[in-house]
Amino acid sequence: MSLLSHLAYDILTILGPTATGKTQLAVQLADNLGGEIISADSRQVYRGMDIGTGKDLGEYNSNGNSIPYHLIDIVNPTDEYNVAKFQKDFQRVSTDIRERGNLPILCGGTGFYIKAVLMDFQIPKAEPNKHLRERLESWSLNDLVSKLESISPGASENTPTDTKRRVIRAIEIELGNADCGLRIADSRSPIPDPRSPILDLRNCLVLGIDYPRKVIRERITARLHDRLEKGMIEEVELLLKNGVTHAKMDSFGLEYRYINQYLLGELSRDVMVEKLNTAIHRFAKKQMTFFRNMEKNGIKIHWIPEGDFEIALGVISKG
């Protein structure tokens, strides 16, 4: 296949659940096709959150070539970042990549970010409601998801519900200008229409990495222990020392939430590892559910067994 044939695509997307080697495949394809990688990971945008998010910046090399990457390490963990900012950053970066004659390769596991780009979600511009947030912070995650569903049935299918912070923001958006008594606004912000047009991306190809569930579970557990050995707990300690609050750390979910609880003395180390391992397994399952829903919304995903490079290249060449 000619190096320039990738220009038939406006964007190549590589997605899949955690621990499936998305970056590895993206790097191989970028090296072969003249591409640059745009991270679609809601936590890799933060500086200093390296081991827990699996940045593995050393992976961005192939055959002695350094592969350009974007939207990693762009904000401090004390700052806020959301899907609306990601959309703007993606548009800016992907346009620049295309203008230089290269292929943007969107790669990651944050399904909501990917879906927002591919389906051009019109993100409601609801202002933060401090009073509402303070009230909802004491609610359990399950109660928050139930409240979101009561306000807008089906909203949880299109909204990340892995952390309280994200669900509270979704409730905030749906309520619009309603007060903290949780009354439903007469005119709520619209839910993004799954039929909304794709940006200016006329030809998008989406590849998904597919592993048997048992293999994913094994990879998750092995990776967790590897990250702990590499200093993931020490990474969280440093973030706390540098000004990230325990509440903010908890909002990052998964590794950062459970290690935070361990450092607060709420969990023993063994219990922390056990609970975290279980939580990541559940997260991987939710990711796959989200990707299947994307397919129901009309996004065609070509599933690549075990992220096989030759199979992926074959799918691309048929375009």
Wavefront OBJ file of the C-alpha trace (Angstrom):
o trace
v 0.000 0.000 0.000
v 1.275 3.464 -0.861
v 2.240 5.667 2.057
v -0.051 8.363 0.716
v -3.124 6.129 0.475
v -3.929 6.871 4.114
v -4.981 10.350 2.985
v -8.286 8.798 1.879
v -9.111 8.903 5.574
v -9.668 12.037 7.592
v -8.970 10.136 10.779
v -8.115 6.666 11.979
v -9.435 5.715 15.413
v -8.110 2.908 17.578
v -10.151 2.003 20.623
v -10.640 -0.867 23.014
v -10.852 -1.698 26.704
v -7.954 -1.083 29.054
v -4.853 -3.296 28.860
v -5.351 -4.344 25.225
v -2.307 -2.639 23.702
v -3.975 0.234 21.867
v -0.867 2.422 21.905
v 1.314 -0.348 20.515
v -0.947 -0.843 17.500
v -1.352 2.911 16.998
v 2.422 3.397 16.968
v 2.927 0.586 14.442
v 0.280 2.033 12.145
v 1.551 5.587 12.558
v 5.032 4.486 11.549
v 3.676 2.657 8.503
v 1.181 5.296 7.382
v 2.882 8.540 8.282
v 0.559 9.236 11.185
v 0.553 11.175 14.429
v -1.259 9.975 17.535
v -3.893 11.975 19.407
v -4.546 10.520 22.843
v -8.198 9.970 23.765
v -7.581 9.335 27.445
v -9.301 11.583 29.957
v -6.502 11.197 32.517
v -3.367 11.218 30.366
v -3.947 14.927 29.762
v -2.703 15.553 33.320
v 0.962 16.113 34.090
v 2.482 13.886 36.726
v -0.142 11.169 36.320
v 2.098 8.785 34.435
v 2.215 5.282 35.878
v -1.431 5.171 36.925
v -2.648 6.244 33.494
v -0.198 4.077 31.578
v 1.329 6.838 29.478
v 4.333 4.683 28.602
v 5.855 7.447 26.498
v 8.708 5.120 25.595
v 6.226 3.191 23.438
v 6.020 6.049 20.934
v 8.957 4.701 18.965
v 8.952 2.268 16.067
v 11.885 1.029 14.024
v 14.001 3.830 15.399
v 11.382 6.444 14.480
v 9.904 8.753 17.098
v 6.127 8.937 16.612
v 4.563 12.338 17.417
v 1.819 12.303 20.046
v -0.635 14.944 21.233
v -2.971 15.801 24.136
v -0.767 14.161 26.740
v 0.636 16.206 29.647
v -1.231 19.382 28.667
v -2.798 20.455 31.999
v -1.958 20.280 35.695
v -3.921 17.781 37.820
v -5.210 20.654 39.927
v -6.929 22.097 36.835
v -10.223 21.034 35.270
v -10.457 19.292 31.925
v -13.584 17.984 30.227
v -15.010 16.636 26.999
v -15.827 20.101 25.620
v -12.185 21.144 25.996
v -11.115 17.870 24.432
v -13.289 18.525 21.385
v -11.650 21.915 20.842
v -8.158 20.549 21.395
v -8.817 17.660 19.046
v -10.072 19.941 16.280
v -7.039 22.184 16.602
v -4.508 19.339 16.684
v -6.105 17.153 14.007
v -6.399 20.103 11.610
v -2.719 20.891 12.102
v -1.751 17.255 11.472
v -3.794 17.111 8.268
v -2.359 20.396 7.014
v 1.105 18.867 7.337
v 0.003 15.939 5.200
v -0.080 13.392 7.996
v -2.814 11.107 9.292
v -4.438 11.851 12.684
v -4.737 8.625 14.688
v -7.107 8.983 17.628
v -6.170 6.362 20.199
v -7.594 5.624 23.621
v -10.167 4.055 25.836
v -12.252 7.033 26.951
v -15.292 6.182 24.882
v -17.159 9.391 25.666
v -14.294 11.500 24.295
v -14.099 9.399 21.132
v -17.837 9.409 20.604
v -18.036 13.173 21.159
v -15.487 13.704 18.383
v -16.850 11.202 15.866
v -20.471 12.283 16.344
v -19.767 15.994 16.892
v -21.690 16.281 20.160
v -22.932 19.764 20.869
v -21.894 19.952 24.514
v -24.323 22.063 26.607
v -22.719 25.148 28.141
v -24.125 24.818 31.666
v -22.296 26.957 34.206
v -20.868 25.208 37.294
v -23.300 25.263 40.228
v -21.224 25.245 43.423
v -24.240 24.877 45.725
v -25.554 21.902 43.771
v -22.137 20.249 43.707
v -21.689 20.600 47.460
v -25.055 19.022 48.098
v -24.566 16.113 45.721
v -21.036 15.339 46.878
v -22.397 13.450 49.895
v -24.539 11.184 47.694
v -23.383 7.708 46.746
v -22.395 7.022 43.152
v -25.385 4.716 42.663
v -27.798 7.352 43.969
v -26.281 9.948 41.646
v -26.694 7.679 38.621
v -30.317 7.009 39.637
v -30.955 10.756 39.917
v -29.425 11.339 36.496
v -31.693 8.679 35.020
v -34.751 10.183 36.726
v -33.959 13.554 35.161
v -33.136 12.205 31.713
v -33.873 8.512 31.108
v -31.083 6.866 29.144
v -28.565 9.624 29.883
v -26.251 7.275 31.760
v -25.677 5.283 28.546
v -24.055 8.339 26.937
v -22.292 9.630 30.054
v -19.252 8.241 31.893
v -20.536 7.083 35.295
v -17.307 5.778 36.815
v -16.781 8.749 39.131
v -19.086 10.952 41.192
v -17.572 14.080 39.656
v -18.632 13.093 36.150
v -22.147 12.093 37.155
v -22.610 15.303 39.145
v -21.540 17.317 36.096
v -24.034 15.404 33.961
v -26.801 16.184 36.461
v -25.694 19.812 36.486
v -25.999 19.989 32.704
v -29.390 18.274 32.610
v -30.837 20.534 35.261
v -29.664 23.638 33.488
v -30.564 26.527 35.768
v -32.607 24.496 38.248
v -31.792 25.167 41.879
v -30.158 22.820 44.360
v -33.578 21.455 45.317
v -33.159 19.249 42.219
v -36.209 20.576 40.376
v -36.181 19.814 36.678
v -35.739 22.911 34.590
v -38.569 23.752 32.194
v -36.060 23.872 29.357
v -33.183 21.471 29.906
v -30.025 21.470 27.872
v -30.481 19.060 24.981
v -28.899 15.632 24.999
v -26.420 15.259 22.129
v -28.248 13.787 19.147
v -26.606 10.530 18.021
v -27.498 11.519 14.460
v -25.625 14.801 14.625
v -23.119 15.240 11.774
v -19.492 14.192 12.010
v -17.307 17.316 12.185
v -15.590 17.733 8.816
v -14.453 14.135 8.901
v -15.812 12.703 5.673
v -14.079 9.366 5.900
v -13.379 7.847 9.288
v -12.132 4.357 10.003
v -12.528 2.905 13.483
v -10.550 -0.119 14.627
v -11.286 -1.882 17.905
v -8.901 -4.261 19.647
v -10.611 -7.482 20.623
v -9.339 -10.012 23.156
v -11.162 -12.840 24.912
v -12.448 -11.543 28.222
v -10.342 -14.040 30.168
v -7.183 -12.759 28.493
v -8.085 -9.135 29.262
v -8.568 -10.037 32.929
v -5.150 -11.686 33.031
v -3.512 -8.703 31.337
v -5.177 -6.269 33.744
v -4.000 -8.127 36.824
v -0.434 -8.531 35.530
v -0.272 -4.853 34.558
v -1.551 -3.713 37.943
v 1.190 -5.543 39.826
v 3.774 -4.239 37.376
v 2.659 -0.653 37.930
v 2.748 -1.069 41.693
v 6.323 -2.323 41.417
v 7.219 0.665 39.246
v 6.105 3.164 41.901
v 2.430 3.912 41.361
v 1.837 4.464 45.076
v 4.792 6.836 45.247
v 3.362 8.704 42.250
v 0.124 9.367 44.133
v 2.075 10.479 47.204
v 3.981 12.999 45.074
v 0.789 14.339 43.509
v -0.681 14.895 46.966
v 2.521 16.596 48.083
v 2.329 18.896 45.057
v -1.133 20.186 45.908
v -3.679 17.716 44.585
v -6.321 17.347 47.291
v -7.556 13.988 48.499
v -11.012 14.869 47.146
v -9.593 15.643 43.701
v -7.498 12.495 43.787
v -10.603 10.447 44.520
v -12.356 12.023 41.535
v -9.747 10.594 39.145
v -11.081 7.137 39.922
v -9.561 3.655 39.763
v -5.835 3.622 40.624
v -5.842 7.112 42.096
v -9.007 6.591 44.126
v -7.985 3.317 45.750
v -4.374 4.298 46.411
v -5.696 7.539 47.899
v -7.887 5.523 50.258
v -4.881 3.378 51.174
v -2.787 6.454 51.959
v -5.615 7.825 54.101
v -5.530 4.611 56.111
v -8.990 3.547 54.975
v -7.732 0.355 53.310
v -4.858 -2.011 53.964
v -2.460 -2.512 51.077
v -3.711 -6.005 50.311
v -7.356 -4.938 50.367
v -6.540 -1.905 48.228
v -4.905 -4.077 45.575
v -7.781 -6.560 45.617
v -10.471 -3.889 45.334
v -8.560 -1.993 42.658
v -8.049 -5.118 40.585
v -11.776 -5.870 40.735
v -12.659 -2.270 39.877
v -10.443 -2.268 36.778
v -12.021 -5.510 35.580
v -15.459 -3.924 35.943
v -14.249 -0.812 34.163
v -13.039 -2.860 31.181
v -16.447 -4.494 30.947
v -18.155 -1.082 31.007
v -15.841 0.144 28.279
v -16.894 -2.712 26.012
v -20.555 -1.985 26.741
v -19.965 1.649 25.772
v -18.255 0.653 22.517
v -21.122 -1.714 21.649
v -23.553 1.166 22.194
v -21.456 3.275 19.837
v -22.032 0.615 17.202
v -25.770 0.790 17.849
v -25.533 4.546 17.264
v -24.142 3.893 13.797
v -20.385 3.972 14.341
v -18.865 1.042 12.460
v -16.063 -0.589 14.443
v -13.775 -3.100 12.732
v -12.704 -5.460 15.500
v -9.074 -6.605 15.207
v -8.261 -9.882 16.993
v -5.609 -9.190 19.642
v -4.651 -5.969 17.863
v -2.928 -7.860 15.054
v -0.982 -5.340 12.965
v -1.250 -7.194 9.649
v -5.007 -7.662 10.005
v -5.410 -3.979 10.881
v -3.330 -2.946 7.896
v -5.456 -5.186 5.679
v -8.658 -3.485 6.851
v -7.128 -0.065 6.199
v -5.895 -1.016 2.713
v -9.402 -2.045 1.668
v -10.519 1.557 2.154
l 1 2 3 4 5 6 7 8 9 10 11 12 13 14 15 16 17 18 19 20 21 22 23 24 25 26 27 28 29 30 31 32 33 34 35 36 37 38 39 40 41 42 43 44 45 46 47 48 49 50 51 52 53 54 55 56 57 58 59 60 61 62 63 64 65 66 67 68 69 70 71 72 73 74 75 76 77 78 79 80 81 82 83 84 85 86 87 88 89 90 91 92 93 94 95 96 97 98 99 100 101 102 103 104 105 106 107 108 109 110 111 112 113 114 115 116 117 118 119 120 121 122 123 124 125 126 127 128 129 130 131 132 133 134 135 136 137 138 139 140 141 142 143 144 145 146 147 148 149 150 151 152 153 154 155 156 157 158 159 160 161 162 163 164 165 166 167 168 169 170 171 172 173 174 175 176 177 178 179 180 181 182 183 184 185 186 187 188 189 190 191 192 193 194 195 196 197 198 199 200 201 202 203 204 205 206 207 208 209 210 211 212 213 214 215 216 217 218 219 220 221 222 223 224 225 226 227 228 229 230 231 232 233 234 235 236 237 238 239 240 241 242 243 244 245 246 247 248 249 250 251 252 253 254 255 256 257 258 259 260 261 262 263 264 265 266 267 268 269 270 271 272 273 274 275 276 277 278 279 280 281 282 283 284 285 286 287 288 289 290 291 292 293 294 295 296 297 298 299 300 301 302 303 304 305 306 307 308 309 310 311 312 313 314 315 316 317 318 319
